[in-house]
Amino acid sequence: MSQQFRSLAPSADPNVVRTALAGAVAMAVAMGLGRFFYTPVLPAMMADLGLGPAEAGWIASANYVGYLLGAILAAYGWAEGIERKVALASLVATAALLLAMGLSSDVAVLAAIRFLAGLASAFAMIFTTAIVLSHGLVSGKSWVQATHFGGVGAGIAISAIMFGLLVLADGGWRMAWIAAAALAFAGLAVVMRHLPQDVARSGPAKKEPPLVWTGPLLGLTVAYGIFGFGYIVTATFLVAIVRDGGGSSLFEAGVWLVTGLAAAPSVAYWLPAVRRLGLVNVFALGCLVEALGVAASVLVPLPAGPVIGGLLLGATFIMVTAFGLQAGRQLAGDSPRRALALMTAAFGTGQIIGPVVAGYLADWTGTYTWASLAAAAALLASGAIALAFCRTRPGAT
């Protein structure tokens, strides 16, 4: 537990359930919709707008450039005491930018929209997480983190169902973005009502001290950045892999639904492993499992390959993200938010590189196989680096 929360009374937040649910909805909007809705809509956009994998990769990477910038900006402490205002403004921007995606056809404009959406999602993720997890720590409720991050998978699953219904209704990709914006505005109303007013603190808002870099923290940050590269290739192109293999639009939605359903409870069902093995060991194990899924998505024929890929991606990517950040908080001393922001920046750097490399490899080879195998190799490297630099004892949470 971070030092900054140890002295707080356990009664500081009597409405912890509402807080956790508000966090889950915020993550569903910012991440499940704002970040990942691009994946199921991408094949239809590529077909209608004549986009190749490289152009699709550049649009995806623009989102991750915005995410990286947001993470870096969040590390400077300017939002101390106004976290809620920044988080809500970011969710408003997310919903508006989802709507804007349905109104444009120009690659440069689409990339600009996705850049701004990445900036908004980074702010929303970092500042809602700071609020929600602080109240969870104060209340001593470990399930708050699982509920909060589970919102990402819930958002993916809900958006997959919505996309499948639009496919049945011949709604088209533009209508899909507009419907996603409507869902986001509805989620925003819930968050505005139930998100706490501030981070739970033992005293007045104050800036954290500069982050002290140690070998384990540096190693974990490097591993986290490589993980960003490894996971994002499949997270961006999974549905396009289905389309490339001849799968139907409904099967595309189904694969994305499997991903979301596996992701929603993933933090919760990995918690027993954390208690037995420790955070870093589970981080590395998750990278291994995800690498198997990424490889299966292109090496195992339809329908099994993408389903296995989606299932193992969903079962791991949120929990690896969450437990990686939690391990970083433990290693950060009195500067947990700076560590969270800078690790997110490393993660964002990997995400920027991933879709561009994957897009050009797909254009060059005519298949997503080599891009996915490169991603699987990166995931294995991430786990190995984490184990080498950050050995932890079982039960360390």
Secondary structure, DSSP 4 states (H G I P E B T S, - for coil): --GGGTTS-TTS-TTHHHHHHHHHHHHIIIIIITTTTHHHHHHHHHHHHT--HHHHHHHHHHHHHHHHHHHHHHTTSTTTT-HHHHHHHHHHHHHHHHHHHTT---HHHHHHHHHHHHHHHHHHHHHHHHHHHHHHHHHT-THHHHHHHHHHHHHHHHHHHHHHHHHHTT-HHHHHHHHHHHHHHHHHHHHHHHS-SS---SSS--PPPPP---HHHHHHHHHHHHHHHHHHHHHHHHHHHHHHTT--HHHHHHHHHHHHHHHTTHHHHHHHHHHHH-HHHHHHHHHHHHHHHHHHHHHSPTTHHHHHHHHHHHHHHHHHHHHHHHHHHHHTTT-HHHHHHHHHHHHHHHHHHHHHHHHHHHHHHSSSHHHHHHHHHHHHHHHHHHHHH----TT--
